[in-house]
Amino acid sequence: EPEVTQTPSHQVTQMGQEVILHCVPISNHLYFYWYRQILGQKVEFLVSFYNNEISEKSEIFDDQFSVERPDGSNFTLKIRSTKLEDSAMYFCASRATGSSEAFFGQGTRLTVV
Amino acid sequence: GESVGLHLPTLSVQEGDNSIINCAYSNSASDYFIWYKQESGKGPQFIIDIRSNMDKRQGQRVTVLLNKTVKHLSLQIAATQPGDSAVYFCAENRGTYKYIFGTGTRLKVLA
């Protein structure tokens, strides 16, 4: 069964450092998303991406965040200068055209120390 | 403003009984609503969705009911099993590009 793959599963970084979270969406999907989930809280929308550009972003997705589709398969989230409050589980998701079902990856746990 | 929220943070149910998880929403413009299941350490998993022009939709052991009058959504799980233990989120989709998740209800299945 096709799945969304995220790497790494756990990333520890020092405050102020840049991190890049990697995602490989399902191959025939065209809509991509990043969400985050602070421990014990709800899943929060960060950004959506379609046709090689950002479709929509939340207020959380400020200038320190960026997304990129560097090639035909990868979809990355970059946090330029991490803060303690960026510690969370980051989920990538993808969706096929015409479907309501977004498939989520297993997530990357980001810990900022 | 917009919000999707849940009435109860934790629901404990005896194995074999039916479970009902509730969700309230405030935005009438949503195209459809989705229920997701999240097991510990995993990403959300799609369970079922319902379009805003429907009242009820059934899947395998699950039924979603939508009451637009009171802006209420529920997920019914028949014959709850230990594997159903998880956090359940309702989410709304408006347009193509994003899902707004509620706060989640933890379902505990008691043996």
Chai-1 contact restraints between the chains, C-beta under 6 A:
chainA,res_idxA,chainB,res_idxB,connection_type,confidence,min_distance_angstrom,max_distance_angstrom,comment,restraint_id
A,K42,B,F101,contact,1.0,0.0,6.0,A-B,restraint_1
A,K42,B,T103,contact,1.0,0.0,6.0,A-B,restraint_2
A,K42,B,G104,contact,1.0,0.0,6.0,A-B,restraint_3
A,V43,B,F101,contact,1.0,0.0,6.0,A-B,restraint_4
A,F45,B,K98,contact,1.0,0.0,6.0,A-B,restraint_5
A,S48,B,Y97,contact,1.0,0.0,6.0,A-B,restraint_6
A,S48,B,K98,contact,1.0,0.0,6.0,A-B,restraint_7
A,S55,B,Y97,contact,1.0,0.0,6.0,A-B,restraint_8
A,E56,B,Y97,contact,1.0,0.0,6.0,A-B,restraint_9
A,E56,B,K98,contact,1.0,0.0,6.0,A-B,restraint_10
A,F91,B,G43,contact,1.0,0.0,6.0,A-B,restraint_11
A,S100,B,Y32,contact,1.0,0.0,6.0,A-B,restraint_12
A,S100,B,D49,contact,1.0,0.0,6.0,A-B,restraint_13
A,E101,B,F46,contact,1.0,0.0,6.0,A-B,restraint_14
A,F104,B,G43,contact,1.0,0.0,6.0,A-B,restraint_15
A,F104,B,P44,contact,1.0,0.0,6.0,A-B,restraint_16
A,G105,B,G43,contact,1.0,0.0,6.0,A-B,restraint_17
A,Q106,B,K42,contact,1.0,0.0,6.0,A-B,restraint_18
A,Q106,B,G43,contact,1.0,0.0,6.0,A-B,restraint_19
A,G107,B,G43,contact,1.0,0.0,6.0,A-B,restraint_20
